[in-house]
């Protein structure tokens, strides 16, 4: 796994706070997390 400090040109969403993410990204992430919760 590559840490954020070793990636020189990372995407903002990789390090952005939840409140700074666009609404579509928040919803996508929430959908992914909910799906994973259902699997475990």
C-alpha positions in Angstrom: 0.0 0.0 0.0 1.3 3.4 -0.9 1.0 6.1 1.8 -0.2 9.6 0.9 3.2 11.0 1.7 4.8 9.0 -1.0 2.3 10.0 -3.8 3.4 13.3 -5.2 0.5 14.0 -7.5 -2.5 12.6 -5.6 -6.1 13.4 -6.3 -7.7 15.8 -3.9 -10.4 13.3 -3.0 -7.8 11.0 -1.6 -7.0 13.5 1.1 -10.1 15.7 1.3 -12.3 15.9 4.4 -15.8 14.4 4.0 -17.3 17.9 4.0 -15.0 19.0 1.2 -16.1 16.1 -1.2 -18.7 16.9 -3.8 -22.1 15.5 -3.1 -21.9 12.8 -5.8 -18.7 11.5 -4.2 -20.2 11.4 -0.7 -23.2 9.5 -2.1 -21.0 7.1 -4.0 -18.8 6.4 -1.0 -21.8 6.0 1.3 -23.3 3.5 -1.2 -20.1 1.5 -1.2 -19.8 1.4 2.6 -23.4 0.4 2.9 -22.9 -2.5 0.5 -19.8 -3.7 2.3 -21.7 -3.6 5.6 -24.4 -5.8 4.1 -21.8 -8.3 3.1 -20.2 -8.7 6.5 
